[in-house]
Amino acid sequence: MTSRADDDETTAFVTMYLQGSLSPVRRTLVFQGELVPLDRGKELAVSLVELLSDLSRRGIRLRAEGGQLSIEAPKGALTPDLRGTLEAHKPELLELLQSKSGAPEPAPPREGASRPPTTTGPLEGPPLSADDIYRNARTLAAELRERSPEIEAARRLPADVAGKLREAGLFRLNMPQAWGGPELTSMQQNEVIEEISRGNASAGWCVMIGSDSGIVSAYLDQEVAREMYPRLDMVQAGWYFPAGKAWRVKGGYRVTGKWRFGSGCTHCDWLSAGCVVVADGLSRAGEGGLSEWKILLARPAEFELIDSWRTTGLQGSGSLDYRCENLFVPEEHAFSFFDPPRRPGILYCRPDTYLRKMPGIPLGVAREAIDTVKAMLADRLEFPSRRPYREMPRVQSAIAEAETLYGAARSYLFTSLERQWEKLAAGTELTKEDRAHLWLSRTHVFQSARRVVQLLYDTLGGGAIYSEESPLDRHLRDVITMSQHLVGQTKGWEAVGALLLGAPSATPYPFL
């Protein structure tokens, strides 16, 4: 963990580079597996911050002493790969360090003056790579599988389960690399959430929602965001839909309303409340003539949580109703997904980002259901013939169909996400077809997962109804419930069809 002084030193160094106080090094550096030219101006600055922060998190310090590169590192921190990278680029690193040591020191702040804002540098939390988080998800899935009856009975995640998800890094998926987070791609996030959802869909749903902390913070002033989210493993919850009203007042808003679907609100750090903005007694018009839509953030203790979550499935997600009356929320704790993000990055440059990871949950349930039924069929006999189920043509056909549905839906999703990621990375505008496939592939995953579980439920017959004998009953209830979400419903296809045909849509979808 770096100190505040380390962060300030790095920030000052990068600032001097941008102002021209340091000479650029016109060579290359291998950083996070890529060859990075060191003459990219601002791009270099970002890479320097990330590299120096990464080394500092590992406890590794570099110094230039008499033309030699001096490395101080804790035992085990300097891996062979990292040592090889440092050796391969010793001249470049020496020139950087010598430039840094020879640069003029920034003037000390005047007495009583505040420090300059810090918007980069690692937050509190141990460093975890994408592979670390994925492995943690696989390990936790086994425990969640065993504890699913307990989670359902509690109708929320038990405190120790939520704590283990935090420790595993599952709520930091969207935290930026500039803050020490993993900043996983949309594809990686779906892989992680699919894995945790295999153990328990409610836990997967809470991870999907809770990891919005890294997304929401991208739309806030970055100095404010770091004050609100000082740790990597903080949990977001709440409904973005504008079910409440926010009256503009001096310094912020007065908020009144009632919201549903507060998934994870019993263990979250910040609770969001979507609102229509009101001024002079009238709803303010936003873009396209629609009412202005703001999302406001407050601590969960500032709301009344209503124990309303008694549902068909996803029973353990704790998706309670919540409400407030005349709650003051400062201006800096409000944002809109339709405003430009305050942080660079592919994850944050389109407002659909919080929807991209949702399909991981139904994918996980479908995959788990297929594997569960295949294991159950190994020694199951049909009555009264006593013929092995696995030898029956209808059963064989059902397993093949289930694999086809799952595989096709997963491939369609990942193909659409990869195309979007590549175009956003290249700064290329998405076509109507790209946008359509993103929405359609998400919905198709939900619909296909429901078909998979229903098919397997029917194939297993009467034995499927016994919830203590197999998890199939829970899988069916979970996938039915999650498919009622807007993203899982086919009614969104009307807007997609209108987009593809260049026709007006009766119901516009702002995140399409």
N, C-alpha and C positions, 0 to 999 in steps of 0.2 A: 504494500500500500504506500503510495507516495504521500508526502506531506503537502500541506497547503503551500509551503515555501517552494517545494519542488515544482508544483503546478505553476506558480507565479513565475518561476525562473524560466520554465519552458515557454510560457506565454510571452514573456518579455523577449526571449531569443527569437521566436517566430515573428513577433511584431517588428523587431529590428531588421529581420530578413526582408519582410515585405516593404519596409521603408527604404531598403537599399543600403542599410548599414553594414550588411554582411555580403561578401562576394559569393555569388552562386557557384556551385560545384557542377560542372557540366559533364557529369558521368552518369553512372546508373547504380541503383541499389536494389537488391532483392528484398522485397517487403511483402510479407504475407503471401509468398508463393508467386509474386509477379515481379517482372523487371520494370522498375520505376525510374524514368529519367529524372535527374535532379535539377532540371532547368525549367520546371513548369510553373514557376512563380507561386501562385496561391495553392495549386495542387501539391507542390512540394511542402508547403507549410502544413497542410493537413496531414500528409504522410509523416512529416517530422514529429508532429504532436503525437500521432498514433504510435510511431515506432518508439519514441522516447518514453511514452507512457507504458507501452508493453514491456520494455526492458525494466523500467522502474518497478512495475507491478511484480516482476520476477525477482526484484531485489538486485538487479544487475546494474552496475554503474560503469561508465566508460570515461577515461581521461586520456588526454594526450600529454605524455611526459618525455621530453627530450627526443621527439620524433618517433616515439614508440607508442603503441596503443596499450594502455593499461586497463585491465578488466577486473572488476571486483564482483564476485557472484557467490551467493549462498551455495552450499553443497547440493548438487543435483539440478540447480537452476540452469546451468549452461549445458544444454543438450549437445550431442555431437552435431546435429543439423545446424543449430544456432551458432556453434563454434565455427563450423565450416563457412557459414554465411559471413560472419564477422571477419574471418581470415581472408575470404575471397574479396572483400571490399574494404580491406584495411586502409588503403590510400584515401579513398573517399571519406571514410569515417574520420581519419586523422585530419583531413582538410576541414571537415565540418567542425570538429571539436576545437581545432586551432582558431578557426574563424570565431567560434563562440567565445573562447577564452580571451581573444584579442578585441572583442567588441566592447564599445563603451558601456559602462554600467548604466542602467536607467536611473534617472534622478529619483532620490527617495521622496516619498510623499510628504507634503507639508504637514506639519503637526495639526492633527484634527481632521486632515483630509481622509476621505474614504479610499479604500483600495479599488483599483480598476476591476470591473466585473470579470469573473472567471466563468467561461462557458464551455471549456473543454477540460480534459484531464479525467482520470478515473474516479468513479464514485465508489462508495463503500461496498465491498463484496468481493469474494475470492474470484480470481480469473477462471473462467470456464470456456472452453472451445465448443464449437458446434458438436463435435464428436463426444465431448464430455457430457453435454446436455442430453444427447440422444441415448447414450449408454445409461445415464441416470433414469431416463424415462422408461427404458426397458426393464431396469431393475425394479423401479417402483411399481410398474404394471403388475408384476407378480403379487405384490402385497395388496394392491388395490383389488385384484381379482378375488382374493380371499376375504377381504373386508367389505365387499359390495353389499351384503345384507345389512351390515351395521351402518353403512353410509346411507342406504335407502331409508332405514328406520329413523335415522337422525334428521332426514330431509334437508341436510346440508353437509358440507365436509366437516368431519370432526377436526378440532383444533390441531391435533398432532398430524393429521393427514395434510392439512393446509400448510403446516410448518415444514413438512418433508418436501412438499412441492416447491416451496420457497428455497429450501436448502439445495435442492437439485438444480436450481437455476431455470425452472420452467416458466417463471413469470418474467424473465428478462429477455425473452426471445427477440423483442423489438428494440431493446436498448441499444443506442448507437455505439459504434466502436470508439468514437471520440470520447465517450464517457467510460470506456472500459467494458462495454457490453458486447455481445456477440453479433448483433445486427444480422440475424439470420435471413437468408433469402426466403421468398414466399414458398418455394419448394421445400426447403429445409424445415420451415415451420410446420408444414402439413405432415412431413414425415415424423416429426417429434410428437405432434398432437395425435396422429394416427396411432402411434405406439402407446401413448398413455391411455388413449380411449379404448384400446384392446383390454386394458385392465378394468376400467370403469368409465362409462360414457359421461357421467356427471362430473368426474374429475377432469376429463378431457374438455368438457364444456367450460368449466371454471378456468382452466389454463388458457383456453382460447380467448375468453373475455378478460381475464386478469392480466394477460400479457399486453393488453392495450396501453399499459402505462408508458411504454416506449413510443407508441404512436401519438397518444394524446399530448405528451410532453413536447413533441415536434412542432405543435401548433401554438405553443406558448412562447412568450419571451424567454430566451434560453437562460438568462440569469434567474428569472422567476422559476423556471422549470427545474433547475438544479436545486433551488431551495425547497420546492415542493416534493421533488423526487431525489432525495440525497443518497438513496441506496439503490443498487441495481435490481433488487428482488422485491420491489414494491408492487402492490396489486391494485389494479383499476377495476371498477365495477360500475354498473348503472346502464340506464336506457337512454340512448341518444335521441330517440323519437321525441318531437316537441310536444309532450303531453302537459307541460306546465306553462306558466306565464312569467316573464321577467320584465319588471318595470324599471326603466332607466332612472337612476338617482345619482346624486353626486358621488363620484368615485366608484360606481359599480351598478349593481342591480338589486332589487328586492324581488325575491322569488317565492311563488306560491304554486303548489301543484301536487299531483299524485302520479306516481310512475309505477309501471309493472316491470317484471322480468329483471329484477336486480340481482342477477346471477353472481354469486360470490360476495354479496354485500355483507355477509356475516364475518368475513375475514379480510376485507379490503382495506386499503389505506385512503383512497379517494373514491367518492361516489359521484357519478355524473348525472346531470338532470337536463334533458333537452327541453328547450323553451321557445315559445314565440315571444319576440321582443315587443313590448308595449310602450308607447310614449304618447302622452296627452290623451290617454284613454283609448287609443286606437292601436291596432297591430301595425307595426312598421312593415312597409313593403321592402322585400329583398330583391335579389336577382330574379329576372323573369316574371316579376309581378307577384311572386309568392311571398308569404309572410317571412320576415327576417327570422332566421333560425339560429339560435345560439345554444351551445352546450356549456353548462356552468358546473364547476367542480367545488365540492365541499367535503368535509370530513363526514364519515358515516354517522358519527354521534350527533351531528347537526340535523339529522333527519329522524323521523319516527319510522322504524321498521315494522311492517305489518306481517304477522305470521299467516300468510295466505297460500303458501306453496303446497297444495295437495293436488297432485296431478297424476296423469296416466304414467308418464315416464320421466326420465331425468330427475327423479325424485330427490337425489342427493345434491343437487346443484344449489339449493338454497336461494332460488330465484324469487325472493320475497317482493311484495309491493313495498313502497316507501313514499313518504310525503313530508312536506314542510309548509310552513305558512309565514310569509313576510321575512324570509331568511335573507340577510344581506350577503352578497357574494361580490368581492372586489372585481373591478374591471379586468385585472390581470389574470384572474382565474376563469375567464370566459374565452371561448374560441368558437370557430366555425370550420368545418372540414372544407368549406368552399373558399376560405381565405388561403393565400399562399403559405406553405409551411415555413417555419422559422429555422429549419435545419436542413442542410443538403442531404441527399441520399435517395436511392431508388425506392426504398421502402416508403418514403414520405412524400413523394412528388405527385401522387394521385390520391383522391379522397376515397377510393375503393379499398385502400390498403387493409382496413380492419376486417373486410369481408374475405380476403384471399385465403385466410387460414381456416375458415370454417369447415370446409369439406373433409379435413383430417378426421373429424369426429365420426361421421357416418362411415368413412372408409375403415376406421379402426373397428367399429362394431361389426361391419360386414365381414371383415377378415377374421375376426375372432369367432363369429358365428359359424363360418365355413369350417374352420379348424376344429371347433368344438364338436360339431356334428360328425365330421370325418372320424374323430376319435371315438365318439359314442357308437358309431356304426361298426366298429371293428369286431365287437362280439355280440351285437344285437340280433335277435332272432324274431322273425315274424310269427305271429300267432294266428291260426293254429298250425300252420304248415311247418313251423320251426326252421324255415329257410333263412339263411343269413341275409340280412338286409343288404350287405355290400354286393351280393350276387344278383339282386333284383334289378331288372332293366330300368324301372321307373326311378329307383334311387340313384343309380349310376347316371341317368340322364339329368336328374335334379342337381347333383354335385357338379356335373359339367356345365350346366346352365348357370349355376351360381358363380362359378369361377369366371365364366365368360362375362357376366354382368359386372362383376367386381373389376376384372382386369380392363375391360373396355372403358368403364367410367373413370378409373384411376389414370389410364393413359390419356384420355381426352382432357382431364383436368390438368395434368402435368405438362402436356403439350401446349395448352393455352397459357398456363402460367409462365412457362419457359419463353414462349414467344413474346409475351408482354415484358418480361424482365429484360430480354435482349434488346427490345426496342427502346425501353426506358433508359437502359444503360447507354445506348447509342444516341439518345436525344431525338429519336424518330417518333413522329406522331402515330398513335394507334389508329388503324382503320376501323370503319364500322364493323367489319367482319371480326377483327380482333376483339373489340368490345363485346360483340354478340357472343363469341365463343367463350369468353371469360364468364359471362353470366350463365350461359346455357350449360357449360361444363360443371359449374357449381351445383346448379339445380339438378342436373343429371346424376351427380354423385348421390345426393339425398334420395332421389326417387329410385335409383338402382339399388342402393343399400336397403331400402324398405322392401323392395321386391325380393332381394336375396334372403333376408331374414324371414319374410313371410313364406317363401318357397321352402326353406329348410324346416320351418315350423310345421308346415303341412306335410312335408316328407316324413318327419319323425312321428307324426300321428299323435295319439292321445298322451304319450309320454312327455310331450313338449309342454304340457300345461302345469307340470309340477315344478314350482319355482325352487324347491330345495334339492331337486335331482339334477337340474341343469340350469345354466344361465340364459337359456334361449327365451324363456318368458320375459326376462328383464330386457334382453336385447330387442325383442319385438316392441315392447312398450317404449323403450328409449328411442328407437328409430322412428316410431309413429309420432312421438311427441316432437322430436327435433325437426321432422319434416313439415311441421306446421309453421316453422319460421318462414318469414318472407323469402329468404334465399332458397328454401327448400320447396316452395310451392310453385306449381306450373303457371299460376296466374301472371307471373312476371314475364312469361313468354310473349304476352301480347305486346308489351313495350319493346321487346327484342325484335319481334316480327315487324313492328312499325319502323324501327331503326333500319332494318335491312331493306325495307321497301321504300324508305324515304317518305313515309306517311306520318301524319300526326298521331300521337299516342293519346288514348283516352285517359290513361293513368301514367304520368311521367315518373320515371325512376331516376332520381338524381345521381345515383352511384353507378349507373349503367355506362 
